[in-house]
């Protein structure tokens, strides 16, 4: 039976595009479904401010009447200008283990990219760095996180056969939380606070964090600007993410490092209790009971904390600010009852980021890859 590729052109088809991933991985113990409404917001040209400088196309693959695959094509014009390239991106990739399906999906998105004047295609990458990035190539026996996606091992085999090559890898780590702050971190933290005129900022009420919300994302722009594929967040995107993420934060798990003289945020750690099991129970839906599972996980007790966003202004990197973050958070983690922390994906070439785990009992648990192909 031949494979038919159809472009997604209406809301009904977009819902099929989004929910295909949930259906494909139904019953898989490691896959964590994303929230359907969040996916609608990301893919909707009228709701996601990334479309000020991005364009996209979405395809579904059919075998008879059955959906057997999906893929999105994205062109981030701002990223192309930043990196002086003519690249398209592929994203939202899922398919059954059938070479004809994957071939048809990539042929469709590659043809679209060529028609837009692109010279290469890379991915999986989203509209921004806050979207899921990378194809899982190692660590298939580990549950995903809210910030990452899971895929079957055969995906990589298909991309290899289609001529895609490694561009960058990310690594993820599981860190054992010590019962007390390491002596080295305590000593460095006391020195750094005095030497650079810094202070640790904590919050007791949500309204207290709002004046710092934009500063957090401005730091994100500065800290992540040099990293692979980064696209600077616009003011509209920052407002979008503030409204999306700030209300769901657990305040004691947030640490900011502030420069006292002007209240500039120079370092940040936004951590969350692992929501993976709750997301699995929700099955992509907040209603009727998904919201209950998520709230229970967010404010209840658990073993694992996700290190969701961490960053330090470039001029303060390698000066001990990271030690300050853990100096504050380790006692909080112990009080809440966390024994393990899971990192977000970190570029394998980003030694500055990975060196912060040198003094901890750490295990490399997953690797993700961004692929590239000349068109």
C-alpha positions in Angstrom: 0.0 0.0 0.0 1.5 3.3 -1.1 2.2 6.2 1.4 0.2 9.4 0.9 1.5 12.6 2.4 -1.0 15.3 3.3 -0.4 18.8 4.4 -2.1 19.9 7.6 -4.4 22.8 6.6 -7.1 22.9 9.3 -7.7 22.5 13.0 -9.1 19.0 12.7 -6.0 17.8 10.9 -3.7 19.7 13.4 -5.3 17.8 16.2 -4.6 14.5 14.4 -1.0 15.8 13.9 -0.6 16.5 17.7 -2.3 13.4 19.0 -0.5 10.9 16.7 2.5 11.0 19.0 0.3 10.1 22.0 -1.3 7.2 20.2 2.0 5.9 18.7 3.6 5.6 22.2 0.5 4.4 24.1 1.6 2.0 26.7 5.3 2.8 26.4 6.8 3.1 29.9 9.3 5.8 29.0 7.4 8.2 26.8 6.0 11.4 28.5 3.1 12.9 26.5 3.0 16.7 26.1 -0.1 18.6 26.8 -2.3 18.9 23.7 -3.3 22.5 24.4 0.4 23.5 24.7 1.1 21.9 21.4 -1.8 23.8 19.8 -0.3 27.0 21.1 3.2 26.2 19.8 2.0 25.3 16.3 -0.7 28.0 15.9 0.5 30.8 13.7 -1.9 33.2 15.5 -0.8 32.3 19.0 2.9 31.7 18.9 4.9 34.9 18.6 7.8 33.0 17.0 5.9 33.3 13.8 7.0 36.9 13.6 10.2 35.5 12.2 9.4 31.9 11.5 7.4 30.0 8.9 6.4 26.3 9.0 4.5 23.5 7.4 3.1 20.3 8.9 2.7 16.9 7.1 0.9 13.7 8.0 1.7 10.4 6.4 -1.2 8.0 5.6 -1.2 4.3 4.8 -4.7 3.8 3.5 -6.9 5.6 6.1 -4.4 5.1 8.9 -2.0 7.9 10.0 1.5 6.4 10.2 3.8 9.4 10.6 4.2 13.1 11.0 6.8 15.8 10.5 7.0 19.6 10.7 9.2 21.9 8.6 10.4 25.2 10.2 12.4 28.1 8.9 13.7 30.4 11.6 14.8 33.4 9.7 16.2 35.1 12.8 18.4 32.1 13.5 19.5 32.0 9.9 20.5 35.7 10.0 22.3 35.1 13.3 24.3 32.1 12.1 24.7 33.3 8.5 23.1 30.2 7.0 20.2 29.1 4.8 18.8 26.2 6.9 15.4 24.7 7.4 14.6 22.7 10.5 12.6 19.5 10.9 10.6 18.9 14.1 7.7 17.0 15.6 9.0 13.9 14.0 7.2 10.5 14.6 6.7 7.5 12.4 6.1 3.8 12.5 9.1 1.5 11.7 8.7 1.6 7.9 11.4 3.0 5.6 8.8 4.1 3.0 7.0 6.2 5.6 10.1 8.0 6.9 11.4 8.5 3.3 8.1 10.0 2.2 7.9 12.4 5.2 11.5 13.7 4.7 11.1 14.0 0.9 8.1 16.2 1.5 9.8 18.5 4.0 13.0 18.6 2.0 11.1 19.6 -1.1 9.4 22.4 0.8 12.7 23.6 2.2 14.3 23.7 -1.3 11.3 25.6 -2.6 12.0 28.2 0.1 15.6 28.6 -1.0 17.2 26.6 1.8 20.5 24.9 1.3 20.5 22.5 4.3 18.0 21.0 6.8 18.8 20.3 10.5 16.9 18.9 13.4 15.0 17.9 15.4 14.9 21.6 16.4 11.8 23.7 17.2 11.0 27.3 16.9 13.1 28.2 19.9 15.4 26.6 22.5 12.4 26.2 24.8 10.9 23.7 22.4 12.0 20.1 22.3 15.4 19.6 20.7 17.4 16.5 19.6 16.7 12.9 18.7 17.2 10.4 21.5 20.1 8.1 20.4 21.1 6.6 23.8 19.2 6.1 27.0 16.0 4.5 25.7 15.4 2.8 29.1 14.9 6.1 30.9 11.7 8.0 31.2 11.6 11.4 29.4 11.0 14.7 31.1 8.6 17.6 30.5 11.4 19.5 28.7 12.4 16.6 26.4 10.9 14.1 24.0 11.2 10.4 23.7 11.5 8.3 20.5 12.0 4.7 19.5 15.6 3.5 18.8 14.8 2.9 15.1 14.4 6.6 14.3 18.2 7.1 14.2 18.6 4.1 11.8 16.1 5.7 9.4 17.8 9.1 9.5 21.2 7.5 8.9 19.7 5.7 5.8 18.3 8.9 4.5 21.7 10.6 4.5 21.5 12.6 7.7 24.7 13.2 9.7 25.6 14.3 13.2 25.7 18.0 13.7 25.6 18.3 17.6 25.0 16.1 20.6 23.4 16.9 23.9 24.0 14.9 27.1 21.7 14.5 30.1 22.8 13.7 33.6 21.4 12.2 36.8 22.9 13.8 39.9 22.8 12.4 43.4 21.9 15.3 45.8 24.3 15.4 48.7 22.9 15.5 52.2 24.7 18.8 52.8 26.3 21.5 50.8 29.8 20.4 49.8 32.5 22.3 51.8 34.0 23.6 48.5 30.7 25.1 47.4 30.2 26.8 50.8 33.7 28.3 50.8 33.4 29.5 47.2 29.9 31.0 47.7 31.0 33.1 50.7 33.9 34.5 48.7 31.8 35.2 45.5 29.0 37.0 47.4 31.5 39.5 48.9 33.9 39.8 46.0 31.3 40.7 43.3 28.6 42.3 45.5 26.0 39.7 44.9 23.0 38.3 46.9 20.7 35.4 46.7 17.1 36.3 45.9 14.2 34.0 47.0 10.5 34.4 46.7 7.6 33.7 49.1 4.7 34.9 46.9 4.1 34.7 43.2 3.6 38.5 42.9 7.2 39.0 44.1 8.7 37.2 41.1 6.8 39.3 38.4 9.3 42.2 38.5 12.1 39.8 37.8 10.3 37.7 35.1 11.6 39.7 32.1 15.1 39.9 33.6 15.2 36.1 33.8 14.6 35.8 30.1 17.0 38.6 29.2 19.6 36.6 31.1 18.6 33.5 29.1 19.2 35.5 25.9 22.7 36.5 27.0 23.7 33.2 28.5 22.5 31.0 25.6 23.3 33.4 22.7 26.6 31.6 21.7 25.1 28.1 21.8 24.2 26.0 18.9 21.1 27.1 16.9 20.1 29.7 19.4 17.5 32.2 18.3 17.2 35.3 20.6 13.8 35.7 22.2 11.8 38.8 21.2 9.9 40.9 23.6 6.7 39.3 22.5 8.1 35.9 23.0 9.3 36.8 26.5 5.8 38.0 27.4 4.4 34.8 26.0 6.7 32.6 28.0 6.2 34.6 31.2 2.5 34.1 31.0 3.0 30.4 30.2 5.6 29.4 32.8 5.6 31.8 35.8 2.3 30.7 37.2 3.4 27.1 37.3 6.6 27.6 39.2 7.2 26.3 42.8 8.7 29.3 44.4 11.1 27.7 46.9 12.7 25.8 44.0 13.7 29.0 42.2 17.0 30.8 43.0 18.2 34.0 41.5 21.6 35.6 42.0 21.3 39.4 42.0 23.9 42.1 41.6 23.1 44.3 44.6 24.1 47.7 43.1 21.5 47.6 40.3 19.3 44.5 40.9 20.5 42.8 37.7 19.9 39.0 37.5 23.4 37.5 36.9 22.5 33.8 37.7 19.4 31.7 37.8 18.2 28.2 38.6 14.6 27.3 37.9 13.9 23.8 39.1 10.7 21.7 39.3 9.6 18.5 40.8 9.6 15.8 38.1 6.3 16.0 36.4 6.9 13.0 34.1 4.7 10.4 35.9 1.9 13.0 36.3 2.1 13.9 32.6 1.8 10.2 31.7 -1.3 9.9 33.9 -2.8 13.1 32.2 -2.3 11.5 28.7 -1.9 15.0 27.2 -5.1 16.4 28.7 -5.7 18.7 31.6 -9.4 17.7 31.8 -11.0 16.0 33.5 -8.2 14.8 35.9 -4.9 15.8 34.3 -4.7 19.1 36.3 -5.1 17.1 39.5 -2.1 14.8 38.7 0.1 17.8 37.7 -0.8 19.9 40.8 -0.2 16.9 43.1 3.3 16.4 41.5 4.2 20.0 41.5 3.4 20.7 45.2 3.7 17.2 46.7 6.7 15.1 47.6 8.9 13.2 45.1 12.3 11.8 44.7 13.5 13.6 41.5 13.8 17.3 40.8 14.3 18.5 37.2 16.9 21.2 36.7 14.7 23.0 34.1 16.6 26.2 33.4 20.1 27.2 34.6 22.1 30.1 33.4 24.8 32.7 34.3 25.6 36.0 32.5 28.7 35.5 30.4 30.8 38.0 32.4 30.1 36.0 35.5 30.7 32.5 34.2 33.6 30.6 35.7 33.5 32.9 38.7 31.7 30.7 41.2 28.1 31.9 40.6 27.0 28.3 39.8 28.3 27.3 43.3 26.0 29.9 44.7 23.0 28.3 43.1 23.7 24.9 44.6 24.7 26.5 47.9 21.1 27.7 48.2 19.2 24.9 46.5 20.8 21.8 48.1 19.3 22.4 51.6 16.0 23.2 49.9 16.1 19.9 47.9 16.9 18.0 51.1 14.0 19.6 53.0 11.5 18.8 50.2 12.8 15.2 50.0 14.5 15.1 46.7 17.4 12.6 46.4 18.1 12.9 42.7 18.3 15.8 40.1 18.0 15.4 36.4 19.7 17.9 34.1 18.2 19.3 31.0 20.1 18.5 27.7 23.6 20.0 27.7 25.7 20.3 24.6 28.6 17.8 24.7 31.0 20.6 23.8 29.7 22.9 26.6 32.4 22.1 29.1 31.5 25.2 31.2 28.1 23.7 31.9 29.2 20.1 32.4 32.1 21.1 34.8 29.5 22.1 37.4 28.8 18.4 38.0 32.5 17.5 38.7 32.0 17.6 42.5 28.9 15.5 42.5 28.0 11.9 42.1 26.8 12.0 38.5 25.7 9.5 35.9 25.4 10.2 32.2 21.9 8.8 31.3 20.9 10.1 27.9 22.3 11.4 24.6 20.4 13.4 22.0 21.5 14.4 18.5 20.8 17.1 16.0 21.3 15.9 12.5 22.0 17.9 9.3 21.7 17.2 5.6 22.7 19.3 2.6 19.8 19.8 0.1 
